[in-house]
C-alpha cells in the first residue's frame, strides 16, 4: 500500500494566477496581418521586376527594383516619396497617390481582419473584436516598419514622418472594416461616455437617410467627373496619343505608362468633380483650372491624362455646361433624403436634406485631399484640387438644391388622396340599373349568345292577392319626411339544369360507367428501410 501511494501518478499542478495561456488564434491573427502586408509587397515587387527585366536599358540592378517596389507600397498608403535625382539638386517630394493603388492594401488588410474574426468550426476559439483588431494591426505595422527602413536605401525613399501616420491610418480603417464585417456588421449602441442627448439623437432614422443621401450625391459627382474626363480625352484624342507615344519607344515603358494612367483614373474622376463644382484644381505655378478658364503657363509634365485639359484662356459655353453635374447631385441628395413615412414633418425632411448635403461635402473634401499632393518643391508644390474649397462647394451646391427638392418631393409623395364625392345619407338613391330594363336586355343577349347553356327564365305569375295589394293607392309622403328606399324583390330559382337539353324524339343516352372503381379509402403504408 505504501509503494502504491508513493509511486502513484502525479496530478498536474494548477495554473498560477499570474500566468496567462497563449492563444493560438491571436498568433494566427498576427501572422495574418503580416501576410497581408507581404502579399501587397510581393505583388508590387513582381510587377516591378517584370518591368525591369523587360526594359532594354535598366538604370539599376534588381536591388534597386525591389527598393522601388517597397517605395510604391508605401505610396499606396499615401506616404510621400522623395526624389533626389533632380536638375536643381533639391529633393522633390512625390505625394500624388494613385487612388486605384490604395485598393490593394485596403482589400488585403480587410480580408485578413475578416478571416481573423470568423470561426470555421464550432469548437474553434473566437477572439473578441478588439483582440482581432489589435493582433492583425500589430502584424501589419511590423512589416510596414521594415518596408520603410528597406525603402530608405532605394532611389525614392519614403518620408519617415509621412509614413509614421499614413500607414497606420490606412491599416486602422481597413482592419476596422474587416472586423465589423466579420461580426455581421452590427449597429450597436454608441459608447456610454458620450452625452445622452447625442446617443439618443443618433438613433433617429434621419442620420441613416442623411448618409444615404450624401453618398448618393458624392457618387453622382464622381460619375459626372468621370464623364467630363472621358469626353475631354475623346475631344483631345490626337494630343493624348502623341503624348503617350512620345514618352518612350519600348513596349515595356509604354506598358508602365498605361498602368500608371489606369491607376490615376480615380484621381481624374475627383479632379473632374472639383472642376464641375467650380473651385477646379491647381496645376502648379499658381495656376488653377476652372470652368471660367485659367490664365498663365502651367508647369505640367508630359502625360496622357494631362493632355485632356481645356485650352488656356477664358471659359466657353462648353466648359460652363459642367455646372450641370452639381445640379444633378443636388437633386439626387434631395430625392434620397425623403423618408417613406407620412407622419414626418417638412422640417424633419429639410433637416435630413441639409445633413445629406453636409455628408456629401465632407466626402468630397476627403476625396480631394487624397487625390491631390505635391509633385515637386517649387512650381509643382501644389497639384490637384484644394480639399477645403472642393468640400465647401459641394456642400453649398447640394444644400441650395437638396432642401427645396426634398420638401417638394415630400409634399408630392404624401399629398392627400382624392376620395369619392360625399353623398347625403338622407337623399333618395335611384336604382336606374334595375328599373330601366337594362339588366333584362343584357341577360337576354347573353342567353342568345350562349345557346342552350343559359336557360330562359320566365317571369313568375303575379297572384291575385298581390295584384289587389298593388292596386291600393299609396298615401302621399309628407314634404319634410325623408325618402325611404323600397326593397327589391329577389327571385330564387332552384333546380336549374344548365346542361345541354336533349332534342325531342331522340333516344335516351345510357349512363357511362366509370373508368375506375370509386375509391372508398386510403391505406397508408409505413416506409421501410431497404435491406443493406
C-alpha positions in Angstrom: 0.0 0.0 0.0 2.8 2.3 0.8 4.5 1.6 -2.5 1.3 2.3 -4.5 0.9 5.6 -2.6 4.5 6.7 -3.2 4.7 5.7 -6.8 1.3 6.9 -7.9 0.6 9.1 -10.8 1.3 12.7 -10.1 -1.5 15.2 -10.6 -1.0 18.2 -12.9 -0.3 21.3 -11.0 -2.9 24.0 -11.1 -2.0 27.0 -13.3 -0.8 30.0 -11.4 -2.9 33.1 -11.4 -0.2 35.3 -12.9 0.4 33.1 -15.9 -1.8 33.5 -19.0 -2.2 30.9 -21.6 -1.1 31.9 -25.1 -3.9 32.0 -27.6 -3.2 30.3 -31.0 -6.0 32.4 -32.5 -4.2 35.6 -31.6 -1.0 34.4 -33.0 -2.8 33.4 -36.2 -4.2 37.0 -36.4 -0.7 38.5 -36.1 0.6 36.2 -38.8 -2.5 37.1 -41.0 -1.7 40.8 -40.7 1.9 40.2 -41.6 0.9 38.0 -44.6 -1.5 40.7 -45.8 1.3 43.3 -45.9 3.7 40.7 -47.5 1.2 39.9 -50.3 0.9 43.6 -51.2 4.7 44.0 -51.2 5.1 40.8 -53.2 2.6 41.8 -55.9 4.3 45.2 -56.5 7.7 43.5 -56.4 6.8 41.0 -59.1 5.3 43.8 -61.2 8.4 46.0 -60.9 10.8 43.1 -61.5 8.9 42.1 -64.7 9.2 45.7 -66.0 12.9 45.8 -65.0 13.6 42.6 -66.9 11.8 43.7 -70.0 13.4 47.1 -70.0 16.3 47.3 -72.6 18.2 49.9 -70.6 17.7 49.4 -66.8 19.0 52.2 -64.6 19.9 49.9 -61.6 20.1 46.3 -60.6 17.4 44.0 -59.1 18.1 45.5 -55.7 17.1 49.0 -56.9 13.9 47.5 -58.4 13.0 45.9 -55.0 13.7 49.2 -53.2 11.4 50.9 -55.7 8.7 48.3 -55.1 8.8 49.0 -51.3 8.5 52.7 -52.0 5.5 52.1 -54.2 3.9 50.0 -51.5 4.3 52.9 -49.1 3.0 55.3 -51.7 -0.2 53.2 -51.9 -0.8 54.2 -48.3 -0.5 57.9 -49.0 3.2 58.2 -47.9 5.2 60.9 -49.7 8.3 59.7 -51.5 11.5 61.8 -52.0 13.1 62.1 -55.4 16.8 63.1 -55.1 17.8 63.0 -58.8 16.6 66.4 -59.8 18.1 69.1 -62.0 18.3 71.6 -59.2 19.7 69.1 -56.7 16.9 69.9 -54.2 14.9 66.7 -53.2 11.4 66.8 -54.7 8.5 65.2 -52.9 6.1 62.9 -54.8 2.8 63.0 -52.9 0.1 62.3 -55.6 -1.1 58.8 -54.6 -2.9 56.8 -57.3 -6.2 56.0 -55.7 -6.6 52.7 -57.5 -3.4 51.6 -56.0 -4.8 52.2 -52.5 -7.3 49.4 -53.1 -4.5 46.8 -52.9 -3.5 47.2 -49.2 -7.1 48.0 -48.1 -8.5 44.8 -49.6 -5.7 42.6 -48.2 -5.9 44.1 -44.7 -9.7 43.9 -44.7 -9.6 40.3 -45.7 -7.0 39.4 -43.0 -9.1 41.1 -40.3 -12.3 39.4 -41.5 -10.7 36.0 -41.6 -9.3 36.5 -38.1 -12.7 37.4 -36.6 -14.5 34.4 -38.2 -14.6 30.8 -37.0 -14.8 27.9 -39.4 -15.6 25.2 -36.8 -17.8 25.2 -33.7 -15.0 24.3 -31.3 -12.6 26.8 -32.7 -11.6 29.7 -30.5 -13.3 33.0 -31.4 -11.4 36.2 -30.2 -13.3 39.3 -29.4 -13.3 42.1 -32.0 -10.8 44.3 -30.1 -8.3 41.4 -29.8 -8.6 40.6 -33.6 -8.2 44.2 -34.5 -5.1 44.7 -32.3 -3.4 41.4 -33.4 -3.9 42.0 -37.1 -2.8 45.6 -36.8 0.4 44.6 -35.0 1.5 42.1 -37.7 0.7 44.6 -40.5 2.5 47.5 -38.9 5.6 45.4 -38.1 6.0 44.7 -41.8 5.3 48.3 -42.7 8.1 49.5 -40.4 10.5 47.0 -42.1 9.4 48.2 -45.5 10.0 51.8 -44.5 13.6 51.0 -43.4 14.2 49.0 -46.5 12.9 51.7 -48.9 15.3 54.2 -47.4 18.2 52.7 -49.4 16.4 53.0 -52.8 16.2 55.7 -55.4 12.9 57.0 -54.0 12.9 56.7 -50.2 9.9 57.4 -48.1 9.5 60.3 -45.8 9.6 58.8 -42.3 7.2 61.3 -40.7 4.7 60.8 -43.5 5.0 57.0 -43.3 4.6 57.2 -39.5 0.9 58.3 -39.7 -0.2 57.3 -43.3 0.4 53.6 -43.0 -1.3 53.2 -39.5 -4.2 55.3 -40.7 -4.9 53.1 -43.7 -4.3 49.9 -41.7 -6.7 51.0 -38.9 -9.5 51.9 -41.2 -9.2 48.7 -43.3 -8.9 46.5 -40.2 -11.9 48.1 -38.5 -14.0 47.4 -41.7 -12.8 43.8 -41.8 -13.7 43.1 -38.1 -17.0 44.9 -38.5 -17.8 42.7 -41.5 -16.8 39.5 -39.7 -19.1 40.3 -36.8 -22.1 40.7 -39.1 -21.9 44.5 -39.5 -23.7 45.2 -36.2 -25.1 48.7 -35.4 -24.9 48.6 -31.7 -25.3 51.5 -29.2 -22.8 54.3 -29.0 -20.2 54.4 -26.2 -21.5 55.4 -22.8 -19.0 58.2 -22.4 -20.9 60.3 -25.0 -23.7 62.6 -23.7 -27.2 61.1 -23.5 -28.6 63.6 -26.0 -26.0 62.7 -28.6 -26.7 58.9 -28.2 -30.4 59.4 -28.4 -30.1 61.7 -31.4 -28.0 59.3 -33.5 -30.7 56.6 -33.0 -33.1 58.5 -35.2 -33.5 57.4 -38.8 -32.6 60.8 -40.2 -28.9 60.1 -39.9 -29.1 56.9 -41.9 -31.1 58.7 -44.6 -28.5 61.6 -44.5 -25.7 59.1 -45.0 -27.5 57.5 -47.9 -28.3 60.9 -49.5 -24.8 62.2 -49.1 -23.3 59.1 -50.5 -25.7 59.3 -53.5 -24.7 62.9 -54.1 -21.0 62.1 -53.9 -21.4 59.2 -56.4 -23.3 61.5 -58.8 -20.4 64.0 -58.6 -17.8 61.3 -59.2 -19.8 59.9 -62.1 -20.1 63.4 -63.6 -16.4 63.9 -63.2 -15.7 60.6 -65.0 -18.0 61.7 -67.8 -16.2 65.0 -68.1 -12.8 63.3 -68.2 -13.9 60.8 -70.8 -15.4 63.4 -73.0 -12.3 65.6 -72.8 -10.0 62.6 -73.6 -12.1 61.9 -76.7 -12.1 65.5 -77.7 -8.2 65.7 -77.4 -7.6 62.2 -78.7 -4.8 63.3 -81.1 -2.8 65.1 -78.3 -3.3 62.2 -75.9 -2.0 59.7 -78.4 1.0 61.9 -79.3 1.9 62.3 -75.6 1.6 58.5 -75.0 3.9 57.6 -77.9 6.5 60.3 -77.2 7.2 59.3 -73.6 9.0 56.1 -74.5 9.6 53.9 -77.6 9.7 50.4 -76.0 6.7 48.4 -75.2 7.7 47.8 -71.6 7.9 51.6 -70.9 4.5 52.1 -72.7 3.0 49.3 -70.6 4.3 51.1 -67.4 2.8 54.4 -68.6 -0.5 52.7 -69.3 -0.6 51.1 -65.8 0.1 54.4 -64.2 -2.6 56.1 -66.2 -5.1 53.4 -65.2 -4.1 53.8 -61.6 -4.7 57.5 -61.8 -8.3 57.3 -63.3 -10.0 57.7 -59.8 -7.9 60.8 -59.2 -9.0 62.1 -62.6 -12.6 61.5 -61.6 -12.2 63.5 -58.4 -10.4 66.3 -60.4 -13.3 66.4 -62.8 -15.8 66.6 -60.0 -13.8 69.5 -58.5 -13.8 71.2 -61.9 -17.5 70.9 -62.2 -18.1 72.3 -58.7 -16.3 75.5 -59.5 -13.0 75.6 -57.4 -11.2 73.5 -60.0 -7.7 72.1 -59.4 -4.2 73.6 -59.1 -1.8 73.0 -62.0 1.3 74.5 -60.3 2.9 77.9 -60.6 -0.3 79.4 -59.0 -2.5 78.4 -62.0 -5.9 76.9 -61.3 -8.2 75.4 -64.0 -11.9 76.3 -63.5 -14.9 76.3 -65.9 -14.4 80.0 -66.2 -11.0 79.4 -67.7 -7.4 79.8 -66.5 -4.6 82.1 -67.4 -0.8 81.5 -67.2 1.6 78.8 -68.3 1.2 75.8 -66.0 4.3 73.7 -65.4 2.9 70.3 -66.4 4.9 67.2 -67.2 4.1 65.3 -70.4 1.5 62.7 -69.5 -1.6 61.4 -71.5 -4.2 62.3 -68.8 -2.9 65.9 -68.6 -3.4 66.4 -72.3 -7.1 66.4 -71.7 -7.1 69.8 -70.0 -9.0 72.5 -71.7 -7.2 75.2 -73.6 -5.8 78.1 -71.7 -7.9 81.3 -71.7 -11.4 82.3 -70.7 -14.2 79.7 -70.5 -16.6 78.8 -73.2 -20.3 77.7 -73.0 -19.0 74.1 -73.4 -17.0 74.4 -70.2 -19.8 76.2 -68.4 -22.0 73.3 -69.1 -20.1 71.3 -66.5 -22.2 73.1 -63.9 -25.0 70.6 -64.7 -23.1 67.9 -62.7 -23.6 69.5 -59.2 -27.2 70.4 -60.1 -27.9 66.7 -60.7 -26.1 65.9 -57.5 -28.2 68.3 -55.5 -31.4 66.8 -57.0 -30.1 63.3 -56.0 -29.5 64.3 -52.4 -32.9 65.9 -52.2 -34.6 62.8 -53.6 -32.8 60.3 -51.3 -33.4 62.5 -48.2 -37.2 61.9 -48.2 -38.5 59.3 -45.7 -41.2 56.8 -46.7 -43.4 57.8 -43.7 -46.4 60.0 -43.8 -46.0 61.3 -40.2 -42.7 63.0 -41.0 -42.9 66.8 -40.9 -41.5 69.2 -43.5 -38.9 70.5 -41.1 -37.6 67.0 -40.5 -37.3 66.4 -44.2 -35.4 69.7 -44.7 -33.0 68.9 -41.9 -32.3 65.4 -43.3 -31.5 67.0 -46.7 -29.2 69.5 -45.1 -27.4 66.7 -43.2 -27.1 64.8 -46.5 -25.5 67.9 -48.1 -23.1 68.1 -45.2 -22.1 64.4 -45.7 -21.6 65.0 -49.4 -19.4 68.0 -48.7 -17.2 66.1 -46.2 -16.9 63.1 -48.6 -15.8 65.2 -51.4 -13.3 67.1 -49.2 -11.7 63.8 -48.1 -11.5 62.5 -51.7 -10.0 65.8 -52.9 -7.3 65.6 -50.1 -6.5 62.1 -51.1 -6.4 62.8 -54.8 -4.0 65.8 -54.6 -0.4 66.2 -53.5 2.9 67.8 -54.4 4.9 66.7 -57.4 7.9 69.0 -56.7 9.2 71.6 -54.4 8.6 74.9 -56.2 6.2 75.3 -59.1 4.6 71.8 -58.6 4.3 72.1 -54.8 0.5 72.3 -55.2 -1.0 69.9 -57.6 -4.6 68.9 -57.7 -7.9 70.2 -56.1 -7.9 72.1 -52.9 -9.8 69.9 -50.3 -11.5 72.7 -48.3 -12.7 74.6 -51.4 -14.0 71.4 -53.0 -15.8 70.4 -49.9 -17.3 73.8 -49.3 -18.5 74.0 -52.9 -20.1 70.5 -52.8 -21.9 71.4 -49.6 -23.2 74.7 -51.0 -24.4 73.3 -54.2 -26.2 70.4 -52.7 -27.6 72.4 -49.8 -29.2 75.0 -52.0 -30.8 72.4 -54.3 -31.5 69.5 -52.0 -33.6 71.2 -49.3 -36.3 72.6 -51.6 -36.3 69.4 -53.7 -36.7 67.2 -50.6 -39.6 69.3 -49.3 -41.3 69.3 -52.7 -40.9 65.6 -53.2 -42.3 65.0 -49.7 -45.3 67.2 -50.4 -46.0 65.5 -53.7 -45.5 62.0 -52.4 -47.7 62.4 -49.4 -50.4 64.7 -50.8 -53.9 64.0 -49.6 -55.7 61.4 -51.7 -58.8 62.4 -53.8 -61.7 60.4 -52.3 -65.2 59.9 -53.6 -67.7 62.7 -53.7 -69.7 62.9 -50.4 -73.3 61.7 -50.7 -76.1 62.7 -48.4 -77.3 59.7 -46.4 -80.9 61.1 -46.3 -81.2 61.7 -50.1 -83.1 59.0 -52.1 -80.9 56.7 -54.1 -82.1 56.0 -57.6 -82.0 52.4 -59.0 -81.9 53.1 -62.7 -79.9 49.9 -63.4 -82.8 47.7 -62.2 -85.7 49.9 -63.2 -84.7 50.8 -66.7 -84.7 47.2 -68.0 -81.0 47.3 -68.9 -80.4 44.2 -66.8 -83.0 42.2 -68.6 -81.7 43.2 -72.1 -78.2 42.2 -71.2 -79.3 38.9 -69.8 -81.3 38.2 -73.0 -78.3 39.0 -75.1 -76.1 36.7 -73.1 -78.7 33.9 -73.3 -78.9 34.1 -77.1 -75.1 34.2 -77.4 -74.6 31.1 -75.2 -77.3 29.0 -77.0 -78.8 26.4 -74.6 -76.3 26.9 -71.8 -78.3 29.7 -70.2 -82.0 28.7 -69.8 -84.8 31.2 -70.4 -86.2 32.4 -67.1 -89.9 33.2 -67.5 -91.5 35.9 -65.2 -93.5 34.4 -62.4 -97.3 34.9 -62.5 -98.5 37.5 -60.0 -101.1 36.1 -57.6 -104.4 38.0 -57.3 -103.7 39.0 -53.7 -100.5 40.7 -54.7 -102.3 42.4 -57.6 -105.0 43.7 -55.3 -102.4 44.9 -52.9 -100.7 46.7 -55.7 -104.0 48.4 -56.7 -104.3 50.0 -53.3 -103.4 53.7 -53.5 -100.3 54.8 -51.6 -100.8 57.8 -49.3 -98.7 60.8 -50.2 -95.4 61.4 -48.3 -95.1 64.5 -46.2 -93.0 67.3 -47.5 -90.4 67.1 -44.7 -90.3 63.4 -44.3 -87.2 61.6 -45.6 -87.5 59.3 -48.6 -87.3 55.6 -47.9 -85.8 53.3 -50.5 -88.1 50.4 -51.3 -86.8 46.8 -51.1 -86.2 44.9 -54.3 -87.9 41.5 -54.7 -85.4 38.7 -55.2 -86.4 35.6 -57.1 -84.6 32.4 -56.2 -84.7 29.8 -58.9 -83.8 26.3 -57.8 -83.3 23.1 -59.7 -81.9 24.6 -62.9 -80.3 22.2 -65.3 -77.6 24.2 -67.1 -76.5 21.2 -69.2 -77.4 20.7 -72.9 -81.1 19.8 -73.4 -81.8 16.7 -75.4 -83.7 17.2 -78.7 -87.3 15.9 -78.7 -87.7 12.4 -80.1 -84.0 11.5 -79.5 -83.4 8.1 -77.8 -82.2 8.4 -74.2 -78.5 8.3 -73.6 -77.4 5.4 -71.4 -75.2 6.3 -68.4 -71.5 5.9 -69.0 -69.9 3.5 -66.4 -66.8 4.9 -64.6 -63.4 4.1 -65.9 -62.1 3.1 -62.5 -63.9 2.0 -59.4 -64.6 4.6 -56.8 -62.0 5.0 -54.0 -63.6 4.3 -50.7 -60.5 4.7 -48.5 -56.7 5.2 -48.4 -54.3 2.9 -46.7 -51.1 4.5 -45.5 -48.1 2.1 -45.7 -45.1 2.6 -43.5 -41.9 3.3 -45.3 -39.5 0.5 -44.7 -35.8 0.8 -44.8 -34.3 -1.2 -47.7 -32.1 -4.1 -46.7 -28.4 -3.4 -46.8 
